[in-house]
Amino acid sequence: MAASAIDEAVRNLIAVGGSLEKCAILDNYCWGNCDKPDRLGGLVRASKACYDIGKYYGLPFISGKDSLNNEFATSEGTVSIPGTLLISAMAVMPDVTKALTMDLKETGNSIYIIGKTYDELGASHYYELFNELGKNVPQVRKEDALALFNAVSLATSKSLIRAMHDLSEGGLAVSAAEMAFAGGLGIEIDINRVPAEGNLSSDKILFSESNSRFLAEVNEKSMAAFEKILNDANVCFAKIGEVTNSKSVTIADDKDALINCDIAELKASWQRPLK
């Protein structure tokens, strides 16, 4: 959990055009009664992950906050919050004009997925819809992730990416929808092109919450240079679709449409909990 929190904080920073150079992170722990062995054990394991991943990525923790006794007694027993860790990331961006947003920019541009998808839907939003928990939680593969983050940052520093979004809660399908309705453009994706570990079912490719992944929009004149950077870094990626003027999100498996939904409907669904 702690490793994934760091990875997602870094992904959000990379997705807007930042880099690991001159980057720092902060930690905020909320935990139960650490006088109890299981609570303390979880805290120690989370802290060890912070050390391991932070050191490997070269990220100093410059500050933080903790609240370590979020537990109280009731007539029916003790209530304790789940151990929770918030990681925030910040970095110096030398050229603000190279900052990126996630909204799709131009019809005809290609859509790439960067990073490999695994069978990792444990505790995912998708499983929660069916009141299921799952068992395969997302892992952090730090060697692959570090190479990927640095390669993507190099591509953004050369202005080779028009739009980018990290894959997190909801996975590929949700990230594609958010990019589409943010830009008011459509998107077409073929999930057979998505690099994945093993023979994953369509729903696992669509909704896996594997770490260290991005969707990127790249125009034709930048494709060769973009692909060279990722290939030189031995990063897993694939061109999986393109931007359209259809005002819909279309995701297919071979010739069968798995999702074909108007972006206005998707945006309304996304906004509904906020209303």
C-alpha positions in Angstrom: 0.0 0.0 0.0 2.7 2.5 1.0 4.8 1.7 -2.1 1.7 2.1 -4.3 1.0 5.5 -2.7 4.5 6.7 -3.6 4.2 5.4 -7.1 0.9 7.1 -7.7 2.1 10.4 -6.3 5.1 10.2 -8.7 2.8 9.3 -11.6 0.7 12.3 -11.1 3.8 14.5 -11.1 5.2 12.9 -14.2 1.8 13.1 -16.0 1.8 16.9 -15.8 5.3 17.2 -17.2 7.4 16.9 -14.1 10.4 14.7 -13.4 12.3 13.0 -10.6 15.0 15.6 -10.7 14.7 18.0 -7.8 11.6 16.1 -6.6 10.6 15.7 -3.0 7.8 14.0 -1.2 5.8 14.3 2.1 4.1 11.6 4.2 0.9 11.8 6.3 0.1 8.8 8.4 -3.3 8.1 10.0 -3.2 4.9 12.0 -4.9 3.1 14.9 -3.5 2.4 18.4 0.2 1.6 17.8 0.4 0.0 21.3 -1.2 -3.0 19.7 1.2 -5.3 17.9 -0.8 -5.6 14.6 -1.2 -1.8 14.3 2.5 -1.3 15.0 3.5 -4.0 12.7 1.5 -2.4 9.8 3.1 0.9 10.6 6.6 -0.5 10.5 5.9 -2.3 7.2 4.6 0.9 5.6 7.6 2.9 6.8 9.9 0.3 5.4 8.3 0.6 2.0 8.7 4.4 2.2 12.4 4.0 2.9 12.9 1.3 0.2 10.9 3.1 -2.6 11.9 6.6 -1.7 15.6 5.7 -1.6 15.4 3.7 -4.9 13.6 6.6 -6.7 16.0 9.1 -5.1 13.2 11.0 -3.4 13.8 12.7 0.0 11.0 12.9 2.5 11.2 16.6 3.5 8.3 16.7 5.9 5.2 14.9 7.1 2.5 14.5 9.8 1.2 11.6 11.7 -1.9 10.8 13.8 -1.3 7.4 15.4 -4.2 6.8 17.8 -7.3 6.9 15.6 -9.1 4.3 17.7 -11.9 4.3 20.3 -14.0 2.0 22.4 -17.8 1.5 22.0 -20.3 -0.8 23.7 -19.8 -3.2 20.9 -16.1 -3.2 20.9 -13.1 -1.2 19.6 -13.3 0.7 16.4 -10.1 1.5 14.5 -9.5 3.3 11.2 -7.7 1.4 8.5 -4.0 2.3 8.4 -3.9 5.1 5.8 -0.9 6.9 4.2 -1.1 10.0 2.0 2.0 10.8 -0.1 2.4 14.2 -1.7 5.0 14.9 -4.4 6.5 18.2 -5.7 9.2 19.1 -8.1 10.9 22.0 -9.8 9.9 22.5 -13.4 12.4 24.6 -15.2 10.1 25.4 -18.2 6.5 25.9 -17.3 5.5 26.0 -21.0 6.2 22.2 -21.1 3.5 21.4 -18.5 0.9 18.9 -19.7 -2.8 18.5 -19.1 -4.8 15.3 -19.6 -7.5 16.6 -22.0 -7.3 15.3 -25.6 -6.0 17.9 -28.0 -6.5 17.0 -31.7 -8.4 14.5 -33.9 -6.1 11.9 -35.5 -3.4 11.9 -32.9 -2.3 8.5 -31.6 -3.0 7.1 -28.1 -0.2 5.1 -26.4 -0.3 3.1 -23.2 3.0 3.1 -21.3 3.6 0.3 -18.8 2.5 -3.3 -18.5 -0.9 -4.3 -17.3 -1.2 -7.2 -14.7 -4.0 -9.2 -13.1 -4.1 -6.7 -10.2 -7.7 -5.8 -9.3 -7.5 -6.7 -5.6 -9.4 -3.9 -3.7 -10.1 -2.2 -7.0 -13.0 0.1 -7.7 -14.3 -2.4 -10.3 -14.5 -5.3 -7.8 -16.1 -3.0 -5.2 -19.1 -2.6 -7.6 -19.7 -6.3 -7.2 -19.0 -6.4 -3.4 -15.9 -8.4 -4.1 -12.4 -7.8 -2.7 -10.1 -9.9 -4.8 -6.6 -11.0 -3.9 -4.1 -9.6 -6.4 -3.4 -6.1 -5.2 -1.2 -3.8 -7.3 2.6 -4.2 -6.8 5.4 -1.8 -7.4 8.1 -3.1 -9.7 10.6 -0.4 -8.9 13.3 -1.2 -11.5 10.8 -1.0 -14.4 9.0 2.0 -12.9 12.1 4.1 -12.5 13.2 3.5 -16.1 9.7 4.3 -17.3 9.4 7.5 -15.3 12.7 8.8 -16.5 11.9 8.0 -20.2 8.5 9.6 -20.0 10.0 12.7 -18.4 12.6 12.9 -21.2 9.8 12.7 -23.8 7.9 15.5 -22.2 11.0 17.7 -21.9 11.3 17.4 -25.7 7.6 18.3 -26.1 6.7 15.0 -27.8 3.5 14.4 -25.8 0.4 16.5 -26.3 -1.7 15.1 -23.4 -1.1 12.5 -20.7 -3.0 10.9 -17.8 -1.9 8.3 -15.3 -3.8 5.0 -14.9 -5.0 4.6 -11.3 -8.5 4.1 -9.8 -10.7 2.4 -12.5 -7.7 1.6 -14.7 -7.5 2.1 -18.5 -11.2 2.5 -19.2 -11.7 5.3 -16.6 -8.5 7.2 -17.7 -9.5 7.1 -21.3 -13.0 8.4 -20.5 -11.5 11.2 -18.4 -9.1 12.3 -21.2 -12.0 12.2 -23.7 -14.6 14.3 -21.9 -12.0 16.7 -20.6 -11.0 17.5 -24.2 -14.5 17.2 -25.7 -13.1 14.7 -28.2 -13.7 11.0 -28.8 -11.2 8.2 -28.4 -11.0 4.7 -29.9 -8.9 1.9 -28.3 -8.2 -1.7 -29.2 -7.4 -3.6 -26.0 -5.8 -6.4 -28.0 -2.8 -4.1 -28.4 -2.4 -3.5 -24.6 0.8 -5.1 -23.3 -0.3 -7.4 -20.5 1.1 -10.2 -18.3 -0.6 -13.5 -19.3 -3.9 -14.1 -21.1 -6.0 -11.5 -19.3 -9.8 -11.2 -19.8 -11.2 -8.0 -21.3 -12.5 -6.7 -18.0 -9.1 -7.2 -16.3 -7.4 -5.2 -19.1 -10.0 -2.5 -18.8 -10.1 -2.1 -15.1 -6.8 -3.4 -13.6 -5.2 -0.8 -11.3 -1.6 -1.9 -12.0 1.0 0.8 -11.0 3.4 2.8 -13.2 1.2 3.2 -16.3 0.1 6.2 -18.4 -2.0 7.0 -21.4 -0.3 9.5 -23.8 -1.5 11.4 -26.8 1.2 11.9 -29.5 0.9 13.5 -32.9 2.3 11.9 -36.1 5.4 14.1 -36.4 6.5 13.2 -32.8 5.8 9.4 -32.9 9.2 8.2 -34.1 11.2 10.3 -31.6 8.7 9.3 -28.8 9.0 5.6 -29.6 12.8 5.8 -29.8 13.1 7.2 -26.3 10.9 4.5 -24.8 12.6 1.7 -26.8 16.1 3.0 -25.8 15.0 2.8 -22.1 13.6 -0.7 -22.7 10.1 0.5 -21.5 7.0 -1.5 -22.3 4.5 0.5 -24.4 2.2 0.2 -27.3 0.1 2.3 -29.7 -3.5 1.3 -28.8 -5.8 3.8 -30.5 -6.4 7.4 -31.7 -8.3 10.6 -31.0 -11.6 11.0 -32.9 -14.2 13.6 -33.5 -17.0 11.1 -32.6 -17.7 12.5 -29.1 -17.7 9.0 -27.8 -15.4 6.5 -26.1 -15.1 3.3 -28.1 -13.1 0.4 -26.7 -13.1 -2.8 -28.7 -11.7 -6.4 -28.5 -11.0 -7.5 -32.0 -14.1 -6.3 -33.9 -16.5 -6.4 -30.9 -17.2 -3.1 -29.2 -17.0 -3.6 -25.4 -17.7 0.1 -24.6 -19.3 2.7 -26.9 -20.5 5.6 -24.8 -21.1 9.3 -25.4 -18.6 11.5 -23.6 -21.4 13.7 -22.2 -23.0 10.7 -20.5 -19.6 9.6 -19.1 -18.9 13.1 -17.8 -22.4 13.2 -16.1 -21.7 9.9 -14.5 -18.3 11.1 -13.3 -19.8 14.3 -11.8 -22.8 12.6 -10.2 -21.2 11.8 -6.8 -20.1 15.4 -6.5 -23.8 16.5 -6.8 
